Amino acid sequence: MPGAHVAAMTRERRAIHVPVIRAARFVLAHVPGLVVLGSKPRRELAREGEALRAQLRAHLRSFHDAVAYFPHQIMIGNEVPEALYEIPRPWHGQPTDNARASGAAGLIVDQDTFYAWLARADTADLVVLEDAYAARIAAGLTGVRVITRDAAGVALAVASGAEPFYDDGANKAIRVAGVVLPGDEADESLQAPVLLENLAAKVTGALALRRLLDEVAPDQAVDFLLGSGEEAVGDRYQRGGGNLAKAIGELAGVRTPGGADVKAFCAGPVHALILAGALVASGVHRRVVVVGGGSLAKLGMKFRGHLAVGYPILEDVLAGMAIDVVADDGRSPELRLDAAAVHRIGDGGAGHHMYGALAQAPLRTLGLRLSDVDRFAVELHNPDITEPAGSGDIPANNYTMLAALAARAGEITRDQMPAFVRTRGLPGFSPTQGHIPSAIPYLPHAIRGLTEGTMKRVQFIAKGSLFLGRMTGMSDGASILLERNAQLAGKGVTS
């Protein structure tokens, strides 16, 4: 009997600790002075020199403009993604009135704050601030042992292989704010540019974690941190040895957790959420936080397209995130481990294969259809950023593929596909920070909708480009299903 089967499934699920996702926080660090150090701008500047740098600088945004940018307001929880459907593109031309840098889902920090935290994050005496700049941001350096040099000393360090970071920004002259020294002049993995990338990831991850722990159950200890970023921390003998998770925790001021990193390109955070849920469900840990910092290499990645159409440089923020996974609290959305899915080696890499394996198949194991899901969160890249560079509207393309699967399964007609995309999809709003756009920016909004709104289910689908590392030609992916808490719904099951 179907009822008996459902009851048995419920008893089995309740025999373990049902994991829930309690909260998610995001931090955006507006760092226009680091845009020239992104991988693409760095390579292009080496070829074209000062003329291109002048162009880039002329198109940098102010902090005020970055805060007023509507997609950023969505990232920190002050606005909802669906509002973008009603706002004419390009969105940077429609700034938010009275925008705030702090929101229910996170905050936006300015460049001075970020650089102060960069100095705070330095445990190896490798970050050196220029004297005058250090004096200017002194309020943010309270309690930090800071190494400084005068302008001539900083210039000498740059000539000797240090990586400069700049105080560039809208209406500012070029100025070196400081440098990162090499960790070992003979070790490629400890060269100054690599260390700056890793420090940037550490800082943004720690800021997000600190925000989460200040606002959500501050008296409850964290047992474990799972890092899910794209950085590679190590030395010549283990280039990606990792465990930035523990370094993030240390900088955030927590002492109770252990940690480890999960590496899966852009799909890393969703893989990590599956593992976090399993650790909580098994009783190994009570509170696991998935963390990740920003990708400095991706700053200015699509700047050519932005310059060509007269846009400001929109890839001028680093993003960090922290996601709280605990045992059932009777309110937070349940992480259905019985509907978690990964892209297997034999699944095939075509789009319809990916979505069949990651969206359709896990739902069918629960007797559900695609149309039983209220919202799908996929790769939420902001089309303001991607379209001028020729990459198209990535979320819209993915939602069209999901709608086609629903039509092929007979759930909707082909004429109903646009409505499916509009009502169950989302406009893209995330910075192009690799692992950050992969579904998870919708988490704060999904949690609100599943606890305070009318939603019952949200599926998160992430894909990863394993082929970029040249070790395989495969793609990768993972998905999770969040459901309204059964206790909150006032019944044993929600399916």
Disulfide bonds with the S-S distance in Angstrom:
none
